[in-house]
């Protein structure tokens, strides 16, 4: 039975490591750095974990921010965003920032088939904040005008746990909305605990059957 368990665990470990070959890869964005122009790296080989649709309003500008959390094949989390500027808004949106990335590596990219306005560049001016800039004509980009929807952009981290976070929609002022953010919490998600328990029971059942 011990031999069967060891063999089975080794197989699981190999499958886990093999996932690295198919992991989602973006453009590295270090603290104090920027990516100009933004790179088109469409989301692939990812699993949806959670999503959130938030309304924002500041002055005459209002609309929605859609946020998603995905898990890559290497089990790291990807935070994705898409902004819609309502057709009745009085102005365009120039920039969106998201927070709470301190202590994590970040890779960025955008899906060039998901909207109408491309991010011009990404920046990480501090440990905490990652920004997506839209109004840079040199990169062929412009503000998210009333009635327009941005391309989905995303931030890949080396975090495996998430909590509620915050994003800011900027146009002179700022409208703050809830999103998701990486976390240092080490408590596994309930679904992960359930899968782990089922896997252990399955291994013991297999061992008894083979004896």
Protein Blocks (a to p, Z undefined) as FASTA:
>chain_A
ZZmmmmmmmmmmmmmmmmmmmgccdddddehiacddddddddehiacfbdcdddddehjb
ccdddddddddfkopacddddddddfkbcbdcfbdcdehiehiacdddddfklbmbdcfb
dcdfbfklccddfblfknopacddehiacdddddddfbfbdcdddddddehiacdddddd
ddfbfbdcfklmmmmmmmmmmmmmmmmmmZZ
